[in-house]
Amino acid sequence: MELDISGLLSEEGFMGKLGKETKTLLIAITAVCLISFLLAGGIATLLAKNFQQELLLHDYGVAGHLLNNEKELSISAFTSQPNENDIERGRAALASIGYDETTSMRFLPAVQIYRNQTMFSVFLLLVFLFGAIYLSLFLYLRRQHKAFSNAENTIRQFLDGNTTSRIECSQAGDWYSLFHAINEMATILSAHAENQRQTKEFLQDIISDVSHQIKTPLSALKMYHEIIESHKNDAATVSSFTEKSQREIKRMEDVIYTLLKLARLDAGIIQMEKAPENLSVLMQDVLERFETWAEREHKTITLSGKENVVLSCDALWVSEAIGNIVKNALEHTENGGHIEVKWSQSPLMTQIEISDDGKGIHPEDLYNIFKRFYRSRFSSDVHGIGLGLPLAKSIVEAHGGTISVTSSLGAGTTFTLNFFNLTDE
């Protein structure tokens, strides 16, 4: 692998992008390297001095041995450990010819060769040692630079709007701990951004829903007011359009109040105040709200279930949900029709069923009836606003339950509410 040294050393290259701390580290290592090379010469000279001392002692011993044994030339003069007598006589003899501790190193080729070889060896060792340090540091810094460069690019992508960008940090330790923390922060920021986006969309939808539903009754009220103004002397006309105005005002109230309830549920503002509630009592309260309506249209509402069934719920909200479904059943059941509300409980769940024998729901509408303001093209109802069933669904789901519907044209409809008994929270 070839390295582009000129690119690495340029201001815009790798070395030019090093931080202040890294440059300080490199300068310190370089200074230590230079000092070590300077010390290498002194170390070589010191070792050469020691070698010279050893060489002098050896030569003293050899010379003294030869002088003390003139008649016998033996190899022991060079190989045996010289005694003090030989050393002293050899020192005196060699000093007389100028060979002693004061002799300059330059007159001793063996010492010079030893010094040069020692200095070369030390220099070679230092070159290898600092070369290995610089190479390791270079590879480490280049790896670090690459990692930080990739991290910077990823962060810029995140800032440019790509909220799914994350820094690659499959390893542990070193700077990867920082990358993990940055990824966690990015995840949190993405979650906040998503919440803000959903909140914005939620507010837009609410404003759109309100404006859409209020526009028609407001237009009607304006028209009714103009008619009343132009027929002030016609009591019958004034009375008729006053009644119509009251009906439109009631319609607006229903829309606004129901939308506010849905908005509070969707925004999580409402906390369900759950408590053990007797379903039989709860259903009786719902029945009383619609008894007059049912009697007026010759319809019957019956309750069926054990009296000791208890459900952990917010009674007011559950009553609202069931009431909306019963109201929907009354609106879509012919005179003389029958509506049954029954409940049962198992170790797993509490189930409530609201059934009617009305005209049923068209298969095309089954997947849409819980959508807000949904109006079926097969329905003849002109008074409904399409919010009762969505509100019931939101209430049931806020309790951790589920709601489903089955229907057959001409045979009736059944809404099934399931509340799980796994927890009271």
C-alpha positions as CSV (number, residue, x, y, z in Angstrom):
1,M,0.0,0.0,0.0
2,E,1.5,3.3,-1.0
3,L,1.1,6.4,1.1
4,D,0.7,9.9,-0.4
5,I,3.3,11.6,1.9
6,S,2.8,15.0,0.2
7,G,-0.9,14.8,0.8
8,L,-0.4,13.8,4.4
9,L,2.0,16.7,5.1
10,S,0.1,19.4,3.3
11,E,-2.0,21.9,5.3
12,E,-5.2,20.4,3.8
13,G,-4.0,16.8,4.3
14,F,-4.1,14.5,7.3
15,M,-1.3,16.2,9.2
16,G,-2.7,19.6,8.5
17,K,-6.0,18.6,10.2
18,L,-4.4,17.4,13.4
19,G,-5.7,19.0,16.6
20,K,-3.5,21.1,19.0
21,E,-3.2,18.3,21.5
22,T,-2.1,15.8,18.9
23,K,0.5,18.2,17.4
24,T,1.8,18.8,21.0
25,L,2.2,15.1,21.5
26,L,4.1,14.7,18.2
27,I,6.4,17.6,19.1
28,A,7.1,16.0,22.5
29,I,7.9,12.6,21.0
30,T,10.1,14.3,18.4
31,A,12.0,16.2,21.1
32,V,12.5,13.0,23.1
33,C,13.7,11.3,19.9
34,L,16.3,14.1,19.3
35,I,17.5,14.1,22.9
36,S,17.8,10.3,22.7
37,F,20.0,10.5,19.6
38,L,22.2,13.1,21.4
39,L,22.4,10.9,24.5
40,A,23.3,7.9,22.2
41,G,26.7,9.5,21.4
42,G,27.4,10.1,25.1
43,I,26.4,6.5,26.0
44,A,28.6,5.1,23.2
45,T,31.6,7.2,24.5
46,L,31.0,6.1,28.1
47,L,30.9,2.4,27.0
48,A,34.0,2.9,25.0
49,K,35.8,4.4,28.1
50,N,34.8,1.3,30.1
51,F,36.0,-0.9,27.3
52,Q,39.3,1.0,27.3
53,Q,39.7,0.4,31.0
54,E,39.1,-3.3,30.6
55,L,41.5,-3.4,27.7
56,L,44.3,-1.6,29.7
57,L,43.8,-4.1,32.6
58,H,44.1,-7.0,30.1
59,D,47.2,-5.5,28.5
60,Y,48.7,-4.8,32.0
61,G,48.2,-8.4,33.0
62,V,49.6,-9.8,29.7
63,A,52.7,-7.6,29.9
64,G,53.3,-8.3,33.6
65,H,52.9,-12.0,33.0
66,L,55.4,-12.0,30.2
67,L,57.9,-10.0,32.2
68,N,57.6,-12.2,35.2
69,N,58.0,-15.3,33.1
70,E,60.6,-14.3,30.5
71,K,61.9,-17.8,30.0
72,E,58.4,-19.3,29.3
73,L,55.8,-18.1,26.8
74,S,52.5,-19.6,27.6
75,I,48.9,-19.1,26.4
76,S,47.9,-18.5,30.0
77,A,49.3,-15.1,29.7
78,F,46.3,-14.2,27.5
79,T,43.6,-16.5,28.9
80,S,44.2,-16.7,32.6
81,Q,43.0,-14.1,35.2
82,P,46.0,-11.9,35.8
83,N,47.1,-11.4,39.5
84,E,47.9,-8.2,41.1
85,N,51.6,-8.6,40.8
86,D,51.4,-9.1,37.0
87,I,49.0,-6.1,36.7
88,E,51.3,-3.8,38.7
89,R,54.5,-4.8,36.9
90,G,52.7,-4.5,33.5
91,R,51.3,-1.1,34.4
92,A,54.7,0.2,35.3
93,A,56.3,-1.3,32.2
94,L,53.7,0.1,29.8
95,A,53.5,3.5,31.5
96,S,57.2,3.8,30.8
97,I,56.4,3.8,27.1
98,G,53.4,6.1,27.4
99,Y,50.6,3.5,27.4
100,D,48.3,4.2,30.4
101,E,44.9,5.6,31.4
102,T,45.8,9.0,29.9
103,T,46.4,7.6,26.4
104,S,44.0,9.2,23.9
105,M,41.3,7.0,22.5
106,R,42.3,7.9,18.9
107,F,45.5,6.0,19.4
108,L,43.6,2.9,20.3
109,P,41.9,1.5,17.1
110,A,40.2,-1.3,18.9
111,V,38.5,1.2,21.3
112,Q,37.5,3.5,18.4
113,I,36.0,0.5,16.5
114,Y,34.1,-0.5,19.6
115,R,32.8,3.0,20.2
116,N,31.7,3.4,16.6
117,Q,30.0,0.0,16.6
118,T,28.3,0.7,19.9
119,M,27.1,4.1,18.6
120,F,25.8,2.6,15.4
121,S,24.0,-0.2,17.3
122,V,22.4,2.4,19.7
123,F,21.4,4.6,16.8
124,L,20.0,1.7,15.0
125,L,18.0,0.6,18.1
126,L,16.7,4.1,18.6
127,V,15.7,4.4,14.9
128,F,13.8,1.2,15.1
129,L,12.2,2.1,18.4
130,F,11.1,5.6,17.4
131,G,10.2,4.4,13.9
132,A,7.9,1.8,15.4
133,I,6.4,4.5,17.7
134,Y,5.9,6.9,14.9
135,L,4.4,4.2,12.6
136,S,2.0,3.0,15.4
137,L,1.1,6.6,16.2
138,F,0.6,7.4,12.5
139,L,-1.7,4.4,11.9
140,Y,-3.6,5.2,15.1
141,L,-4.1,8.9,14.2
142,R,-5.0,8.1,10.7
143,R,-7.6,5.6,11.9
144,Q,-8.8,8.1,14.4
145,H,-9.0,10.8,11.7
146,K,-10.9,8.5,9.4
147,A,-13.4,7.7,12.2
148,F,-13.9,11.3,13.2
149,S,-14.2,12.3,9.5
150,N,-16.9,9.7,9.0
151,A,-18.6,10.8,12.2
152,E,-18.5,14.5,11.1
153,N,-20.1,13.5,7.7
154,T,-22.8,11.5,9.4
155,I,-23.6,14.4,11.8
156,R,-23.8,16.8,8.9
157,Q,-26.2,14.5,7.1
158,F,-28.3,14.4,10.3
159,L,-28.3,18.2,10.5
160,D,-29.3,18.4,6.8
161,G,-32.4,16.5,7.6
162,N,-31.5,12.8,7.4
163,T,-32.7,11.9,10.9
164,T,-31.9,8.2,10.3
165,S,-28.1,8.8,10.0
166,R,-26.1,7.1,12.7
167,I,-22.4,6.9,13.4
168,E,-20.9,3.5,12.8
169,C,-19.6,2.4,16.2
170,S,-19.6,-1.4,16.4
171,Q,-16.5,-1.4,18.7
172,A,-16.2,-0.4,22.3
173,G,-13.8,2.0,24.1
174,D,-11.7,4.9,22.9
175,W,-13.8,7.5,21.0
176,Y,-16.5,4.9,20.2
177,S,-18.0,5.6,23.6
178,L,-18.5,9.2,22.4
179,F,-20.1,8.0,19.2
180,H,-22.5,5.8,21.1
181,A,-23.5,8.8,23.2
182,I,-24.0,10.9,20.0
183,N,-26.1,8.2,18.5
184,E,-28.3,8.1,21.6
185,M,-28.6,11.9,21.5
186,A,-29.6,11.7,17.8
187,T,-32.2,9.1,18.6
188,I,-33.7,11.3,21.3
189,L,-33.6,14.3,19.0
190,S,-35.3,12.3,16.2
191,A,-38.0,11.2,18.7
192,H,-38.6,14.8,19.8
193,A,-38.7,15.9,16.1
194,E,-41.2,13.1,15.3
195,N,-43.3,14.1,18.3
196,Q,-43.3,17.7,17.1
197,R,-44.2,16.7,13.6
198,Q,-47.1,14.5,14.9
199,T,-48.2,17.3,17.2
200,K,-48.2,19.8,14.2
201,E,-50.1,17.3,12.0
202,F,-52.5,16.7,14.9
203,L,-53.2,20.4,15.3
204,Q,-53.6,20.9,11.6
205,D,-56.1,18.0,11.5
206,I,-58.1,19.4,14.4
207,I,-58.2,22.8,12.9
208,S,-59.2,21.3,9.5
209,D,-61.9,19.2,11.1
210,V,-63.3,22.0,13.1
211,S,-63.4,24.4,10.2
212,H,-64.9,21.8,7.9
213,Q,-67.7,20.8,10.3
214,I,-68.4,24.4,11.5
215,K,-68.6,25.9,8.1
216,T,-71.9,24.3,7.1
217,P,-73.9,25.2,10.2
218,L,-72.4,28.7,10.2
219,S,-73.5,29.2,6.7
220,A,-77.0,27.9,7.6
221,L,-77.2,30.2,10.6
222,K,-76.2,33.2,8.4
223,M,-78.9,32.3,5.9
224,Y,-81.5,31.7,8.6
225,H,-80.7,35.1,10.2
226,E,-81.2,36.8,6.9
227,I,-84.5,35.1,6.3
228,I,-85.7,36.1,9.8
229,E,-84.6,39.7,9.2
230,S,-86.5,39.8,6.0
231,H,-89.6,38.2,7.5
232,K,-89.9,39.9,10.8
233,N,-93.6,40.3,10.6
234,D,-94.2,36.7,9.6
235,A,-94.4,34.9,13.0
236,A,-94.6,31.4,11.4
237,T,-91.5,32.0,9.4
238,V,-89.6,33.5,12.3
239,S,-90.6,30.6,14.6
240,S,-89.6,28.0,12.0
241,F,-86.2,29.4,11.2
242,T,-85.5,30.1,14.9
243,E,-86.1,26.4,15.6
244,K,-83.7,25.6,12.7
245,S,-81.1,28.0,14.1
246,Q,-81.3,26.3,17.5
247,R,-80.8,22.9,15.8
248,E,-77.7,24.1,14.0
249,I,-76.3,25.7,17.2
250,K,-76.9,22.3,18.9
251,R,-75.1,20.6,16.1
252,M,-72.1,23.0,16.4
253,E,-72.0,22.4,20.2
254,D,-72.0,18.6,19.6
255,V,-69.2,18.9,17.0
256,I,-67.0,21.2,19.2
257,Y,-67.5,19.3,22.4
258,T,-66.8,15.9,20.8
259,L,-63.8,17.2,18.9
260,L,-62.4,18.6,22.1
261,K,-62.8,15.3,23.8
262,L,-61.0,13.5,20.9
263,A,-58.3,16.1,20.9
264,R,-57.6,15.7,24.6
265,L,-57.6,11.9,24.3
266,D,-55.2,12.0,21.3
267,A,-52.9,14.5,23.0
268,G,-52.7,12.3,26.1
269,I,-53.9,15.1,28.3
270,I,-56.6,12.9,29.8
271,Q,-55.5,10.3,32.3
272,M,-58.1,7.6,32.9
273,E,-59.0,7.5,36.6
274,K,-59.6,3.8,36.9
275,A,-61.5,2.2,39.7
276,P,-63.4,-1.1,40.2
277,E,-66.9,-0.5,38.7
278,N,-69.9,-2.8,38.7
279,L,-70.9,-3.3,35.1
280,S,-74.5,-4.0,35.9
281,V,-74.8,-0.6,37.6
282,L,-72.9,1.1,34.8
283,M,-75.1,-0.4,32.1
284,Q,-78.2,0.6,33.9
285,D,-77.0,4.2,33.9
286,V,-76.5,4.0,30.2
287,L,-80.0,2.5,29.7
288,E,-81.7,5.3,31.7
289,R,-80.1,7.9,29.3
290,F,-81.8,6.4,26.3
291,E,-85.1,5.0,27.7
292,T,-87.2,8.0,26.7
293,W,-85.8,8.0,23.1
294,A,-86.3,4.2,22.8
295,E,-89.9,4.4,24.1
296,R,-90.7,7.3,21.8
297,E,-89.7,5.2,18.8
298,H,-91.1,2.0,20.1
299,K,-87.7,0.4,20.4
300,T,-86.4,-1.8,23.3
301,I,-83.0,-1.9,25.0
302,T,-82.3,-5.0,27.1
303,L,-79.4,-5.7,29.5
304,S,-77.9,-9.1,29.9
305,G,-75.0,-10.1,32.2
306,K,-74.0,-11.2,35.7
307,E,-74.6,-8.6,38.4
308,N,-71.2,-9.2,40.1
309,V,-69.0,-8.5,37.1
310,V,-66.5,-5.7,38.0
311,L,-64.3,-3.8,35.5
312,S,-61.4,-1.6,36.4
313,C,-62.1,1.6,34.3
314,D,-63.0,5.2,34.3
315,A,-66.8,5.0,34.6
316,L,-67.6,8.4,33.0
317,W,-65.5,7.7,29.9
318,V,-66.6,4.0,29.5
319,S,-70.2,5.2,29.9
320,E,-69.6,7.7,27.1
321,A,-68.2,5.1,24.8
322,I,-71.0,2.6,25.3
323,G,-73.6,5.4,25.1
324,N,-72.2,6.5,21.7
325,I,-72.5,2.9,20.4
326,V,-76.1,2.5,21.8
327,K,-77.0,5.9,20.3
328,N,-75.6,4.8,16.9
329,A,-77.7,1.6,17.2
330,L,-80.9,3.6,17.9
331,E,-80.2,5.9,14.9
332,H,-79.9,2.9,12.6
333,T,-82.7,0.7,13.9
334,E,-86.2,0.9,12.6
335,N,-89.2,1.5,14.8
336,G,-89.9,-1.6,16.9
337,G,-86.3,-2.6,16.7
338,H,-84.4,-4.3,19.6
339,I,-80.9,-3.4,21.1
340,E,-79.2,-5.8,23.5
341,V,-76.2,-4.9,25.7
342,K,-74.6,-7.9,27.3
343,W,-71.4,-8.5,29.2
344,S,-69.3,-11.4,30.4
345,Q,-66.0,-11.9,32.1
346,S,-63.2,-14.5,32.0
347,P,-59.8,-14.7,33.7
348,L,-58.3,-13.0,30.7
349,M,-60.8,-10.3,29.7
350,T,-64.1,-8.5,30.2
351,Q,-66.2,-8.4,27.1
352,I,-69.1,-6.1,26.3
353,E,-71.4,-6.6,23.2
354,I,-73.9,-4.1,21.9
355,S,-76.1,-5.7,19.2
356,D,-79.1,-4.5,17.2
357,D,-81.4,-5.9,14.6
358,G,-81.2,-2.9,12.4
359,K,-80.4,-2.6,8.7
360,G,-76.7,-3.4,9.2
361,I,-73.6,-1.8,7.8
362,H,-72.5,-2.2,4.2
363,P,-69.3,-4.3,3.8
364,E,-67.7,-1.3,2.1
365,D,-68.1,0.8,5.3
366,L,-66.9,-1.7,7.9
367,Y,-63.3,-0.6,7.7
368,N,-64.2,3.1,7.7
369,I,-66.8,3.5,10.4
370,F,-64.2,4.5,13.0
371,K,-62.8,7.3,10.9
372,R,-63.8,10.8,11.9
373,F,-66.5,12.4,9.9
374,Y,-67.0,9.3,7.8
375,R,-70.4,9.4,6.0
376,S,-71.4,6.3,4.1
377,R,-72.9,6.7,0.7
378,F,-75.4,4.0,1.6
379,S,-76.6,5.8,4.7
380,S,-79.8,8.0,4.8
381,D,-78.8,9.6,8.1
382,V,-78.3,13.4,7.6
383,H,-78.0,14.4,11.2
384,G,-75.0,12.4,12.4
385,I,-71.6,14.1,12.5
386,G,-69.5,10.9,12.3
387,L,-67.6,11.4,15.6
388,G,-69.4,9.1,18.1
389,L,-67.8,5.8,17.0
390,P,-64.3,7.3,16.7
391,L,-64.7,8.7,20.2
392,A,-65.8,5.3,21.5
393,K,-62.8,3.7,19.9
394,S,-60.3,6.2,21.4
395,I,-61.9,5.7,24.9
396,V,-61.6,1.9,24.7
397,E,-58.1,2.0,23.4
398,A,-57.2,4.5,26.2
399,H,-58.2,1.7,28.6
400,G,-55.9,-0.7,26.8
401,G,-58.9,-2.5,25.2
402,T,-60.0,-3.3,21.7
403,I,-63.2,-2.6,19.7
404,S,-64.4,-4.5,16.7
405,V,-67.6,-4.7,14.6
406,T,-69.5,-7.4,12.7
407,S,-72.6,-6.7,10.6
408,S,-74.9,-8.3,8.0
409,L,-77.1,-6.2,5.8
410,G,-80.7,-6.4,6.9
411,A,-79.8,-8.6,10.0
412,G,-78.1,-6.1,12.3
413,T,-74.8,-5.1,13.8
414,T,-72.7,-6.2,16.8
415,F,-70.0,-4.1,18.4
416,T,-67.6,-6.0,20.7
417,L,-65.5,-4.3,23.3
418,N,-62.7,-6.3,25.0
419,F,-61.0,-5.1,28.2
420,F,-58.0,-7.2,29.3
421,N,-57.8,-8.1,33.0
422,L,-54.0,-8.5,33.2
423,T,-53.4,-5.3,35.1
424,D,-55.4,-2.6,36.9
425,E,-53.0,0.2,35.8
